[in-house]
């Protein structure tokens, strides 16, 4: 799947993967309707960093969650 192009479908895939990687219990934070496609590149950059990093510490995961909250509508 090519996630380079902003779309609702790609956003949904990225947010689902982020939820899995960050072990987010409250998946309501990751509803694609709460994100603007104008912020897609920011969200994709976070996704790429997490995929590159692999295992995250609790502090790193919290930092990514804080950043996701900042880009929500």
mmCIF file of the N, C-alpha and C atoms, coordinates in Angstrom:
data_MODEL
# 
_entry.id   MODEL 
# 
loop_
_atom_site.group_PDB 
_atom_site.id 
_atom_site.type_symbol 
_atom_site.label_atom_id 
_atom_site.label_alt_id 
_atom_site.label_comp_id 
_atom_site.label_asym_id 
_atom_site.label_entity_id 
_atom_site.label_seq_id 
_atom_site.pdbx_PDB_ins_code 
_atom_site.Cartn_x 
_atom_site.Cartn_y 
_atom_site.Cartn_z 
_atom_site.occupancy 
_atom_site.B_iso_or_equiv 
_atom_site.pdbx_formal_charge 
_atom_site.auth_seq_id 
_atom_site.auth_comp_id 
_atom_site.auth_asym_id 
_atom_site.auth_atom_id 
_atom_site.pdbx_PDB_model_num 
ATOM 1   N N  . UNK A 1 1  ? 0.848   -1.179 0.000  1.00 0.00 ? 1  UNK A N  1 
ATOM 2   C CA . UNK A 1 1  ? 0.000   0.000  0.000  1.00 0.00 ? 1  UNK A CA 1 
ATOM 3   C C  . UNK A 1 1  ? 0.892   1.239  0.000  1.00 0.00 ? 1  UNK A C  1 
ATOM 4   N N  . UNK A 1 2  ? 0.561   2.205  -0.824 1.00 0.00 ? 2  UNK A N  1 
ATOM 5   C CA . UNK A 1 2  ? 1.309   3.448  -0.917 1.00 0.00 ? 2  UNK A CA 1 
ATOM 6   C C  . UNK A 1 2  ? 0.652   4.496  -0.025 1.00 0.00 ? 2  UNK A C  1 
ATOM 7   N N  . UNK A 1 3  ? 1.331   4.850  1.031  1.00 0.00 ? 3  UNK A N  1 
ATOM 8   C CA . UNK A 1 3  ? 0.784   5.817  1.988  1.00 0.00 ? 3  UNK A CA 1 
ATOM 9   C C  . UNK A 1 3  ? 1.297   7.228  1.737  1.00 0.00 ? 3  UNK A C  1 
ATOM 10  N N  . UNK A 1 4  ? 1.955   7.451  0.617  1.00 0.00 ? 4  UNK A N  1 
ATOM 11  C CA . UNK A 1 4  ? 2.542   8.759  0.327  1.00 0.00 ? 4  UNK A CA 1 
ATOM 12  C C  . UNK A 1 4  ? 1.505   9.813  -0.043 1.00 0.00 ? 4  UNK A C  1 
ATOM 13  N N  . UNK A 1 5  ? 0.348   9.397  -0.512 1.00 0.00 ? 5  UNK A N  1 
ATOM 14  C CA . UNK A 1 5  ? -0.664  10.344 -0.970 1.00 0.00 ? 5  UNK A CA 1 
ATOM 15  C C  . UNK A 1 5  ? -1.766  10.504 0.074  1.00 0.00 ? 5  UNK A C  1 
ATOM 16  N N  . UNK A 1 6  ? -2.037  11.750 0.471  1.00 0.00 ? 6  UNK A N  1 
ATOM 17  C CA . UNK A 1 6  ? -3.087  11.992 1.457  1.00 0.00 ? 6  UNK A CA 1 
ATOM 18  C C  . UNK A 1 6  ? -4.456  11.530 0.977  1.00 0.00 ? 6  UNK A C  1 
ATOM 19  N N  . UNK A 1 7  ? -5.078  10.701 1.778  1.00 0.00 ? 7  UNK A N  1 
ATOM 20  C CA . UNK A 1 7  ? -6.454  10.284 1.527  1.00 0.00 ? 7  UNK A CA 1 
ATOM 21  C C  . UNK A 1 7  ? -7.032  9.818  2.851  1.00 0.00 ? 7  UNK A C  1 
ATOM 22  N N  . UNK A 1 8  ? -8.328  9.789  2.929  1.00 0.00 ? 8  UNK A N  1 
ATOM 23  C CA . UNK A 1 8  ? -8.990  9.331  4.152  1.00 0.00 ? 8  UNK A CA 1 
ATOM 24  C C  . UNK A 1 8  ? -8.628  7.872  4.428  1.00 0.00 ? 8  UNK A C  1 
ATOM 25  N N  . UNK A 1 9  ? -8.565  7.069  3.373  1.00 0.00 ? 9  UNK A N  1 
ATOM 26  C CA . UNK A 1 9  ? -8.229  5.650  3.537  1.00 0.00 ? 9  UNK A CA 1 
ATOM 27  C C  . UNK A 1 9  ? -6.811  5.479  4.084  1.00 0.00 ? 9  UNK A C  1 
ATOM 28  N N  . UNK A 1 10 ? -5.858  6.246  3.530  1.00 0.00 ? 10 UNK A N  1 
ATOM 29  C CA . UNK A 1 10 ? -4.487  6.161  4.017  1.00 0.00 ? 10 UNK A CA 1 
ATOM 30  C C  . UNK A 1 10 ? -4.378  6.668  5.449  1.00 0.00 ? 10 UNK A C  1 
ATOM 31  N N  . UNK A 1 11 ? -5.109  7.721  5.764  1.00 0.00 ? 11 UNK A N  1 
ATOM 32  C CA . UNK A 1 11 ? -5.115  8.251  7.118  1.00 0.00 ? 11 UNK A CA 1 
ATOM 33  C C  . UNK A 1 11 ? -5.633  7.201  8.093  1.00 0.00 ? 11 UNK A C  1 
ATOM 34  N N  . UNK A 1 12 ? -6.675  6.515  7.708  1.00 0.00 ? 12 UNK A N  1 
ATOM 35  C CA . UNK A 1 12 ? -7.238  5.469  8.565  1.00 0.00 ? 12 UNK A CA 1 
ATOM 36  C C  . UNK A 1 12 ? -6.210  4.362  8.812  1.00 0.00 ? 12 UNK A C  1 
ATOM 37  N N  . UNK A 1 13 ? -5.502  3.944  7.772  1.00 0.00 ? 13 UNK A N  1 
ATOM 38  C CA . UNK A 1 13 ? -4.471  2.914  7.916  1.00 0.00 ? 13 UNK A CA 1 
ATOM 39  C C  . UNK A 1 13 ? -3.373  3.389  8.865  1.00 0.00 ? 13 UNK A C  1 
ATOM 40  N N  . UNK A 1 14 ? -2.910  4.611  8.661  1.00 0.00 ? 14 UNK A N  1 
ATOM 41  C CA . UNK A 1 14 ? -1.838  5.149  9.501  1.00 0.00 ? 14 UNK A CA 1 
ATOM 42  C C  . UNK A 1 14 ? -2.281  5.246  10.949 1.00 0.00 ? 14 UNK A C  1 
ATOM 43  N N  . UNK A 1 15 ? -3.473  5.763  11.191 1.00 0.00 ? 15 UNK A N  1 
ATOM 44  C CA . UNK A 1 15 ? -3.948  5.915  12.570 1.00 0.00 ? 15 UNK A CA 1 
ATOM 45  C C  . UNK A 1 15 ? -4.150  4.559  13.244 1.00 0.00 ? 15 UNK A C  1 
ATOM 46  N N  . UNK A 1 16 ? -4.629  3.580  12.501 1.00 0.00 ? 16 UNK A N  1 
ATOM 47  C CA . UNK A 1 16 ? -4.796  2.232  13.057 1.00 0.00 ? 16 UNK A CA 1 
ATOM 48  C C  . UNK A 1 16 ? -3.441  1.659  13.452 1.00 0.00 ? 16 UNK A C  1 
ATOM 49  N N  . UNK A 1 17 ? -2.464  1.805  12.572 1.00 0.00 ? 17 UNK A N  1 
ATOM 50  C CA . UNK A 1 17 ? -1.109  1.308  12.859 1.00 0.00 ? 17 UNK A CA 1 
ATOM 51  C C  . UNK A 1 17 ? -0.505  2.030  14.061 1.00 0.00 ? 17 UNK A C  1 
ATOM 52  N N  . UNK A 1 18 ? -0.709  3.356  14.121 1.00 0.00 ? 18 UNK A N  1 
ATOM 53  C CA . UNK A 1 18 ? -0.199  4.107  15.267 1.00 0.00 ? 18 UNK A CA 1 
ATOM 54  C C  . UNK A 1 18 ? -0.846  3.627  16.564 1.00 0.00 ? 18 UNK A C  1 
ATOM 55  N N  . UNK A 1 19 ? -2.127  3.354  16.514 1.00 0.00 ? 19 UNK A N  1 
ATOM 56  C CA . UNK A 1 19 ? -2.811  2.834  17.693 1.00 0.00 ? 19 UNK A CA 1 
ATOM 57  C C  . UNK A 1 19 ? -2.220  1.520  18.153 1.00 0.00 ? 19 UNK A C  1 
ATOM 58  N N  . UNK A 1 20 ? -1.898  0.664  17.210 1.00 0.00 ? 20 UNK A N  1 
ATOM 59  C CA . UNK A 1 20 ? -1.281  -0.615 17.546 1.00 0.00 ? 20 UNK A CA 1 
ATOM 60  C C  . UNK A 1 20 ? 0.125   -0.423 18.093 1.00 0.00 ? 20 UNK A C  1 
ATOM 61  N N  . UNK A 1 21 ? 0.916   0.395  17.418 1.00 0.00 ? 21 UNK A N  1 
ATOM 62  C CA . UNK A 1 21 ? 2.312   0.592  17.824 1.00 0.00 ? 21 UNK A CA 1 
ATOM 63  C C  . UNK A 1 21 ? 2.439   1.308  19.158 1.00 0.00 ? 21 UNK A C  1 
ATOM 64  N N  . UNK A 1 22 ? 1.507   2.203  19.443 1.00 0.00 ? 22 UNK A N  1 
ATOM 65  C CA . UNK A 1 22 ? 1.550   2.971  20.689 1.00 0.00 ? 22 UNK A CA 1 
ATOM 66  C C  . UNK A 1 22 ? 0.726   2.331  21.797 1.00 0.00 ? 22 UNK A C  1 
ATOM 67  N N  . UNK A 1 23 ? 0.104   1.190  21.509 1.00 0.00 ? 23 UNK A N  1 
ATOM 68  C CA . UNK A 1 23 ? -0.733  0.490  22.488 1.00 0.00 ? 23 UNK A CA 1 
ATOM 69  C C  . UNK A 1 23 ? -1.798  1.404  23.090 1.00 0.00 ? 23 UNK A C  1 
ATOM 70  N N  . UNK A 1 24 ? -2.509  2.105  22.232 1.00 0.00 ? 24 UNK A N  1 
ATOM 71  C CA . UNK A 1 24 ? -3.538  3.038  22.684 1.00 0.00 ? 24 UNK A CA 1 
ATOM 72  C C  . UNK A 1 24 ? -4.805  2.264  23.027 1.00 0.00 ? 24 UNK A C  1 
ATOM 73  N N  . UNK A 1 25 ? -5.246  2.412  24.258 1.00 0.00 ? 25 UNK A N  1 
ATOM 74  C CA . UNK A 1 25 ? -6.462  1.731  24.696 1.00 0.00 ? 25 UNK A CA 1 
ATOM 75  C C  . UNK A 1 25 ? -7.710  2.463  24.201 1.00 0.00 ? 25 UNK A C  1 
ATOM 76  N N  . UNK A 1 26 ? -7.679  3.787  24.259 1.00 0.00 ? 26 UNK A N  1 
ATOM 77  C CA . UNK A 1 26 ? -8.822  4.593  23.833 1.00 0.00 ? 26 UNK A CA 1 
ATOM 78  C C  . UNK A 1 26 ? -8.666  4.934  22.354 1.00 0.00 ? 26 UNK A C  1 
ATOM 79  N N  . UNK A 1 27 ? -9.224  4.112  21.487 1.00 0.00 ? 27 UNK A N  1 
ATOM 80  C CA . UNK A 1 27 ? -9.075  4.300  20.046 1.00 0.00 ? 27 UNK A CA 1 
ATOM 81  C C  . UNK A 1 27 ? -9.889  5.484  19.530 1.00 0.00 ? 27 UNK A C  1 
ATOM 82  N N  . UNK A 1 28 ? -10.695 6.097  20.391 1.00 0.00 ? 28 UNK A N  1 
ATOM 83  C CA . UNK A 1 28 ? -11.432 7.284  20.000 1.00 0.00 ? 28 UNK A CA 1 
ATOM 84  C C  . UNK A 1 28 ? -10.501 8.426  19.608 1.00 0.00 ? 28 UNK A C  1 
ATOM 85  N N  . UNK A 1 29 ? -9.302  8.428  20.151 1.00 0.00 ? 29 UNK A N  1 
ATOM 86  C CA . UNK A 1 29 ? -8.298  9.425  19.816 1.00 0.00 ? 29 UNK A CA 1 
ATOM 87  C C  . UNK A 1 29 ? -7.878  9.306  18.352 1.00 0.00 ? 29 UNK A C  1 
ATOM 88  N N  . UNK A 1 30 ? -8.116  8.155  17.750 1.00 0.00 ? 30 UNK A N  1 
ATOM 89  C CA . UNK A 1 30 ? -7.616  7.883  16.411 1.00 0.00 ? 30 UNK A CA 1 
ATOM 90  C C  . UNK A 1 30 ? -8.702  7.828  15.344 1.00 0.00 ? 30 UNK A C  1 
ATOM 91  N N  . UNK A 1 31 ? -9.807  8.495  15.571 1.00 0.00 ? 31 UNK A N  1 
ATOM 92  C CA . UNK A 1 31 ? -10.884 8.539  14.585 1.00 0.00 ? 31 UNK A CA 1 
ATOM 93  C C  . UNK A 1 31 ? -10.463 9.459  13.447 1.00 0.00 ? 31 UNK A C  1 
ATOM 94  N N  . UNK A 1 32 ? -10.364 8.944  12.218 1.00 0.00 ? 32 UNK A N  1 
ATOM 95  C CA . UNK A 1 32 ? -9.926  9.779  11.088 1.00 0.00 ? 32 UNK A CA 1 
ATOM 96  C C  . UNK A 1 32 ? -10.763 11.038 10.877 1.00 0.00 ? 32 UNK A C  1 
ATOM 97  N N  . UNK A 1 33 ? -12.021 11.025 11.321 1.00 0.00 ? 33 UNK A N  1 
ATOM 98  C CA . UNK A 1 33 ? -12.878 12.204 11.182 1.00 0.00 ? 33 UNK A CA 1 
ATOM 99  C C  . UNK A 1 33 ? -12.366 13.379 12.006 1.00 0.00 ? 33 UNK A C  1 
ATOM 100 N N  . UNK A 1 34 ? -11.541 13.084 13.016 1.00 0.00 ? 34 UNK A N  1 
ATOM 101 C CA . UNK A 1 34 ? -11.027 14.127 13.901 1.00 0.00 ? 34 UNK A CA 1 
ATOM 102 C C  . UNK A 1 34 ? -9.721  14.745 13.405 1.00 0.00 ? 34 UNK A C  1 
ATOM 103 N N  . UNK A 1 35 ? -9.286  14.349 12.220 1.00 0.00 ? 35 UNK A N  1 
ATOM 104 C CA . UNK A 1 35 ? -8.034  14.847 11.666 1.00 0.00 ? 35 UNK A CA 1 
ATOM 105 C C  . UNK A 1 35 ? -8.286  15.468 10.301 1.00 0.00 ? 35 UNK A C  1 
ATOM 106 N N  . UNK A 1 36 ? -7.578  16.544 10.027 1.00 0.00 ? 36 UNK A N  1 
ATOM 107 C CA . UNK A 1 36 ? -7.687  17.244 8.763  1.00 0.00 ? 36 UNK A CA 1 
ATOM 108 C C  . UNK A 1 36 ? -6.615  16.698 7.820  1.00 0.00 ? 36 UNK A C  1 
ATOM 109 N N  . UNK A 1 37 ? -6.994  16.426 6.591  1.00 0.00 ? 37 UNK A N  1 
ATOM 110 C CA . UNK A 1 37 ? -6.022  15.908 5.623  1.00 0.00 ? 37 UNK A CA 1 
ATOM 111 C C  . UNK A 1 37 ? -4.880  16.892 5.362  1.00 0.00 ? 37 UNK A C  1 
ATOM 112 N N  . UNK A 1 38 ? -5.066  18.153 5.707  1.00 0.00 ? 38 UNK A N  1 
ATOM 113 C CA . UNK A 1 38 ? -3.984  19.121 5.576  1.00 0.00 ? 38 UNK A CA 1 
ATOM 114 C C  . UNK A 1 38 ? -2.824  18.780 6.514  1.00 0.00 ? 38 UNK A C  1 
ATOM 115 N N  . UNK A 1 39 ? -3.103  18.045 7.565  1.00 0.00 ? 39 UNK A N  1 
ATOM 116 C CA . UNK A 1 39 ? -2.068  17.633 8.526  1.00 0.00 ? 39 UNK A CA 1 
ATOM 117 C C  . UNK A 1 39 ? -1.537  16.235 8.225  1.00 0.00 ? 39 UNK A C  1 
ATOM 118 N N  . UNK A 1 40 ? -1.941  15.673 7.095  1.00 0.00 ? 40 UNK A N  1 
ATOM 119 C CA . UNK A 1 40 ? -1.559  14.301 6.742  1.00 0.00 ? 40 UNK A CA 1 
ATOM 120 C C  . UNK A 1 40 ? -0.041  14.108 6.781  1.00 0.00 ? 40 UNK A C  1 
ATOM 121 N N  . UNK A 1 41 ? 0.712   15.044 6.209  1.00 0.00 ? 41 UNK A N  1 
ATOM 122 C CA . UNK A 1 41 ? 2.164   14.893 6.165  1.00 0.00 ? 41 UNK A CA 1 
ATOM 123 C C  . UNK A 1 41 ? 2.783   14.881 7.556  1.00 0.00 ? 41 UNK A C  1 
ATOM 124 N N  . UNK A 1 42 ? 2.221   15.654 8.477  1.00 0.00 ? 42 UNK A N  1 
ATOM 125 C CA . UNK A 1 42 ? 2.707   15.645 9.862  1.00 0.00 ? 42 UNK A CA 1 
ATOM 126 C C  . UNK A 1 42 ? 2.446   14.286 10.512 1.00 0.00 ? 42 UNK A C  1 
ATOM 127 N N  . UNK A 1 43 ? 1.252   13.765 10.302 1.00 0.00 ? 43 UNK A N  1 
ATOM 128 C CA . UNK A 1 43 ? 0.884   12.467 10.869 1.00 0.00 ? 43 UNK A CA 1 
ATOM 129 C C  . UNK A 1 43 ? 1.723   11.364 10.230 1.00 0.00 ? 43 UNK A C  1 
ATOM 130 N N  . UNK A 1 44 ? 1.922   11.455 8.940  1.00 0.00 ? 44 UNK A N  1 
ATOM 131 C CA . UNK A 1 44 ? 2.725   10.459 8.224  1.00 0.00 ? 44 UNK A CA 1 
ATOM 132 C C  . UNK A 1 44 ? 4.175   10.489 8.715  1.00 0.00 ? 44 UNK A C  1 
ATOM 133 N N  . UNK A 1 45 ? 4.698   11.664 8.997  1.00 0.00 ? 45 UNK A N  1 
ATOM 134 C CA . UNK A 1 45 ? 6.059   11.785 9.519  1.00 0.00 ? 45 UNK A CA 1 
ATOM 135 C C  . UNK A 1 45 ? 6.178   11.094 10.878 1.00 0.00 ? 45 UNK A C  1 
ATOM 136 N N  . UNK A 1 46 ? 5.175   11.264 11.736 1.00 0.00 ? 46 UNK A N  1 
ATOM 137 C CA . UNK A 1 46 ? 5.172   10.572 13.023 1.00 0.00 ? 46 UNK A CA 1 
ATOM 138 C C  . UNK A 1 46 ? 5.133   9.062  12.813 1.00 0.00 ? 46 UNK A C  1 
ATOM 139 N N  . UNK A 1 47 ? 4.274   8.633  11.917 1.00 0.00 ? 47 UNK A N  1 
ATOM 140 C CA . UNK A 1 47 ? 4.151   7.211  11.582 1.00 0.00 ? 47 UNK A CA 1 
ATOM 141 C C  . UNK A 1 47 ? 5.489   6.650  11.111 1.00 0.00 ? 47 UNK A C  1 
ATOM 142 N N  . UNK A 1 48 ? 6.153   7.372  10.202 1.00 0.00 ? 48 UNK A N  1 
ATOM 143 C CA . UNK A 1 48 ? 7.449   6.918  9.686  1.00 0.00 ? 48 UNK A CA 1 
ATOM 144 C C  . UNK A 1 48 ? 8.494   6.820  10.795 1.00 0.00 ? 48 UNK A C  1 
ATOM 145 N N  . UNK A 1 49 ? 8.508   7.794  11.709 1.00 0.00 ? 49 UNK A N  1 
ATOM 146 C CA . UNK A 1 49 ? 9.467   7.769  12.817 1.00 0.00 ? 49 UNK A CA 1 
ATOM 147 C C  . UNK A 1 49 ? 9.231   6.570  13.726 1.00 0.00 ? 49 UNK A C  1 
ATOM 148 N N  . UNK A 1 50 ? 7.964   6.306  14.020 1.00 0.00 ? 50 UNK A N  1 
ATOM 149 C CA . UNK A 1 50 ? 7.639   5.184  14.896 1.00 0.00 ? 50 UNK A CA 1 
ATOM 150 C C  . UNK A 1 50 ? 8.011   3.864  14.237 1.00 0.00 ? 50 UNK A C  1 
ATOM 151 N N  . UNK A 1 51 ? 7.731   3.726  12.953 1.00 0.00 ? 51 UNK A N  1 
ATOM 152 C CA . UNK A 1 51 ? 8.072   2.501  12.232 1.00 0.00 ? 51 UNK A CA 1 
ATOM 153 C C  . UNK A 1 51 ? 9.586   2.315  12.173 1.00 0.00 ? 51 UNK A C  1 
ATOM 154 N N  . UNK A 1 52 ? 10.322  3.399  12.001 1.00 0.00 ? 52 UNK A N  1 
ATOM 155 C CA . UNK A 1 52 ? 11.782  3.332  11.943 1.00 0.00 ? 52 UNK A CA 1 
ATOM 156 C C  . UNK A 1 52 ? 12.363  2.995  13.313 1.00 0.00 ? 52 UNK A C  1 
ATOM 157 N N  . UNK A 1 53 ? 11.819  3.586  14.349 1.00 0.00 ? 53 UNK A N  1 
ATOM 158 C CA . UNK A 1 53 ? 12.321  3.399  15.711 1.00 0.00 ? 53 UNK A CA 1 
ATOM 159 C C  . UNK A 1 53 ? 12.021  1.996  16.232 1.00 0.00 ? 53 UNK A C  1 
ATOM 160 N N  . UNK A 1 54 ? 10.847  1.481  15.928 1.00 0.00 ? 54 UNK A N  1 
ATOM 161 C CA . UNK A 1 54 ? 10.472  0.169  16.454 1.00 0.00 ? 54 UNK A CA 1 
ATOM 162 C C  . UNK A 1 54 ? 9.900   0.300  17.850 1.00 0.00 ? 54 UNK A C  1 
ATOM 163 N N  . UNK A 1 55 ? 10.513  -0.347 18.806 1.00 0.00 ? 55 UNK A N  1 
ATOM 164 C CA . UNK A 1 55 ? 10.029  -0.303 20.189 1.00 0.00 ? 55 UNK A CA 1 
ATOM 165 C C  . UNK A 1 55 ? 10.246  1.078  20.787 1.00 0.00 ? 55 UNK A C  1 
ATOM 166 N N  . UNK A 1 56 ? 9.205   1.569  21.436 1.00 0.00 ? 56 UNK A N  1 
ATOM 167 C CA . UNK A 1 56 ? 9.267   2.880  22.070 1.00 0.00 ? 56 UNK A CA 1 
ATOM 168 C C  . UNK A 1 56 ? 9.220   2.744  23.580 1.00 0.00 ? 56 UNK A C  1 
ATOM 169 N N  . UNK A 1 57 ? 9.885   3.665  24.248 1.00 0.00 ? 57 UNK A N  1 
ATOM 170 C CA . UNK A 1 57 ? 9.753   3.726  25.691 1.00 0.00 ? 57 UNK A CA 1 
ATOM 171 C C  . UNK A 1 57 ? 8.396   4.344  26.008 1.00 0.00 ? 57 UNK A C  1 
ATOM 172 N N  . UNK A 1 58 ? 7.995   4.246  27.245 1.00 0.00 ? 58 UNK A N  1 
ATOM 173 C CA . UNK A 1 58 ? 6.720   4.837  27.658 1.00 0.00 ? 58 UNK A CA 1 
ATOM 174 C C  . UNK A 1 58 ? 6.735   6.350  27.446 1.00 0.00 ? 58 UNK A C  1 
ATOM 175 N N  . UNK A 1 59 ? 7.860   6.985  27.720 1.00 0.00 ? 59 UNK A N  1 
ATOM 176 C CA . UNK A 1 59 ? 7.956   8.431  27.531 1.00 0.00 ? 59 UNK A CA 1 
ATOM 177 C C  . UNK A 1 59 ? 7.877   8.813  26.056 1.00 0.00 ? 59 UNK A C  1 
ATOM 178 N N  . UNK A 1 60 ? 8.504   8.032  25.192 1.00 0.00 ? 60 UNK A N  1 
ATOM 179 C CA . UNK A 1 60 ? 8.436   8.297  23.754 1.00 0.00 ? 60 UNK A CA 1 
ATOM 180 C C  . UNK A 1 60 ? 7.007   8.124  23.246 1.00 0.00 ? 60 UNK A C  1 
ATOM 181 N N  . UNK A 1 61 ? 6.338   7.072  23.675 1.00 0.00 ? 61 UNK A N  1 
ATOM 182 C CA . UNK A 1 61 ? 4.960   6.832  23.261 1.00 0.00 ? 61 UNK A CA 1 
ATOM 183 C C  . UNK A 1 61 ? 4.070   7.983  23.709 1.00 0.00 ? 61 UNK A C  1 
ATOM 184 N N  . UNK A 1 62 ? 4.274   8.454  24.932 1.00 0.00 ? 62 UNK A N  1 
ATOM 185 C CA . UNK A 1 62 ? 3.481   9.583  25.434 1.00 0.00 ? 62 UNK A CA 1 
ATOM 186 C C  . UNK A 1 62 ? 3.746   10.838 24.619 1.00 0.00 ? 62 UNK A C  1 
ATOM 187 N N  . UNK A 1 63 ? 4.992   11.054 24.228 1.00 0.00 ? 63 UNK A N  1 
ATOM 188 C CA . UNK A 1 63 ? 5.331   12.226 23.413 1.00 0.00 ? 63 UNK A CA 1 
ATOM 189 C C  . UNK A 1 63 ? 4.626   12.161 22.059 1.00 0.00 ? 63 UNK A C  1 
ATOM 190 N N  . UNK A 1 64 ? 4.573   10.980 21.453 1.00 0.00 ? 64 UNK A N  1 
ATOM 191 C CA . UNK A 1 64 ? 3.872   10.840 20.185 1.00 0.00 ? 64 UNK A CA 1 
ATOM 192 C C  . UNK A 1 64 ? 2.373   11.069 20.352 1.00 0.00 ? 64 UNK A C  1 
ATOM 193 N N  . UNK A 1 65 ? 1.815   10.581 21.445 1.00 0.00 ? 65 UNK A N  1 
ATOM 194 C CA . UNK A 1 65 ? 0.389   10.820 21.714 1.00 0.00 ? 65 UNK A CA 1 
ATOM 195 C C  . UNK A 1 65 ? 0.110   12.313 21.872 1.00 0.00 ? 65 UNK A C  1 
ATOM 196 N N  . UNK A 1 66 ? 0.997   13.007 22.557 1.00 0.00 ? 66 UNK A N  1 
ATOM 197 C CA . UNK A 1 66 ? 0.835   14.450 22.713 1.00 0.00 ? 66 UNK A CA 1 
ATOM 198 C C  . UNK A 1 66 ? 0.876   15.165 21.366 1.00 0.00 ? 66 UNK A C  1 
ATOM 199 N N  . UNK A 1 67 ? 1.757   14.726 20.488 1.00 0.00 ? 67 UNK A N  1 
ATOM 200 C CA . UNK A 1 67 ? 1.837   15.322 19.159 1.00 0.00 ? 67 UNK A CA 1 
ATOM 201 C C  . UNK A 1 67 ? 0.584   15.029 18.336 1.00 0.00 ? 67 UNK A C  1 
ATOM 202 N N  . UNK A 1 68 ? 0.050   13.815 18.461 1.00 0.00 ? 68 UNK A N  1 
ATOM 203 C CA . UNK A 1 68 ? -1.190  13.492 17.756 1.00 0.00 ? 68 UNK A CA 1 
ATOM 204 C C  . UNK A 1 68 ? -2.337  14.389 18.224 1.00 0.00 ? 68 UNK A C  1 
ATOM 205 N N  . UNK A 1 69 ? -2.380  14.632 19.519 1.00 0.00 ? 69 UNK A N  1 
ATOM 206 C CA . UNK A 1 69 ? -3.425  15.506 20.051 1.00 0.00 ? 69 UNK A CA 1 
ATOM 207 C C  . UNK A 1 69 ? -3.328  16.912 19.463 1.00 0.00 ? 69 UNK A C  1 
ATOM 208 N N  . UNK A 1 70 ? -2.106  17.370 19.209 1.00 0.00 ? 70 UNK A N  1 
ATOM 209 C CA . UNK A 1 70 ? -1.895  18.714 18.671 1.00 0.00 ? 70 UNK A CA 1 
ATOM 210 C C  . UNK A 1 70 ? -2.406  18.848 17.235 1.00 0.00 ? 70 UNK A C  1 
ATOM 211 N N  . UNK A 1 71 ? -2.395  17.761 16.475 1.00 0.00 ? 71 UNK A N  1 
ATOM 212 C CA . UNK A 1 71 ? -2.816  17.864 15.072 1.00 0.00 ? 71 UNK A CA 1 
ATOM 213 C C  . UNK A 1 71 ? -4.283  17.487 14.864 1.00 0.00 ? 71 UNK A C  1 
ATOM 214 N N  . UNK A 1 72 ? -4.966  17.138 15.930 1.00 0.00 ? 72 UNK A N  1 
ATOM 215 C CA . UNK A 1 72 ? -6.405  16.866 15.809 1.00 0.00 ? 72 UNK A CA 1 
ATOM 216 C C  . UNK A 1 72 ? -7.151  18.156 15.556 1.00 0.00 ? 72 UNK A C  1 
ATOM 217 N N  . UNK A 1 73 ? -8.305  18.039 14.926 1.00 0.00 ? 73 UNK A N  1 
ATOM 218 C CA . UNK A 1 73 ? -9.137  19.219 14.630 1.00 0.00 ? 73 UNK A CA 1 
ATOM 219 C C  . UNK A 1 73 ? -9.679  19.795 15.923 1.00 0.00 ? 73 UNK A C  1 
# 
